[in-house]
Amino acid sequence: MSDCFDPNYAGREQSQIKHIILEKYLERFAVITGTWCSGIIYVDGFSGPWNVQSESLDDASFSIAVRQLRRARDTVRTTF
């Protein structure tokens, strides 16, 4: 894990792991689901903007999730 450590996540390493999972898998999941289902409900019970480093909240999990879900929506609309 030390070779993927981002110093911006010092003291909040669990957030870094969650963000990696969101960025790598949420869009794929939503695209796959979107091919046979008219929608999904995504609930993130731990998505508060605690200790974010960016003023635009780009490094908050809800922002990452929304970005990935929008990309999936666009992919499904243009592909299927």
N, C-alpha and C positions, 0 to 999 in steps of 0.2 A: 504494500500500500504506500510505502514511503516515496516511491517513484511517481505516484500520481498526486501527491500532496500539493495543494494550492495554498500558498501562504495567506491568501485572502480569506481562507476558511479556518485560520488558527483559532482554536477554542470552540469551533462549531463544525467539527469534522463530520458529525452525523448529517448535517445539512449538505455538505459536499457529496456524500454518498447518495442521499435522496435526490439531489439535483442531477447527478450522473444517471441514476435510474430513470428519472423523468425524461431526460434528454435522449437517452438511448432506446427506451421502450414504450413510452406513452403514445407517441405518434404512430408507431407500428401497430400497437394494440388498437388504437382508434380507427386506423385505416382498415384493418382486418374486420373489426366489428362493424364498421360503416358499410362494408360490402353486403351484409345480410340483415342489418338492423337499421331502423330509421333514426336512431339516436342513442346516446349513452348518457349516463349521469355520472359525473366525476365529483367525488367529495374528498376533500383533503382536510382532515380535522386538525392538522398541525401546520397550517400554511401561513401563519402570521408573519409579518415582516420584521421579525426579531433579528437584530444585529446585522441588517443588510448593509452592504458596503456601497451600493450605488443609490444615488438619489432618485433615479427612475425606477427603482425596485426590480431591475432586471435580474438580480440574483436572489429574488424571493421565489419560493417554490410555486406560489400561485401564478406568478408572472411566467415562469418557465412552462407550467402546465397549460396556461391559456395559449401561449405561443405555439406549443406543440399540438394542441387540439385544433387550433386554427389551421395549421399546416395540414393536418390530417383531413379536416373538412374540405379544404381546397383540393387536396389530392383526390378524395372520393368524388367530389363534384366534377372534376375534369376527366377522371379516368373511368368511372363506372356509370 
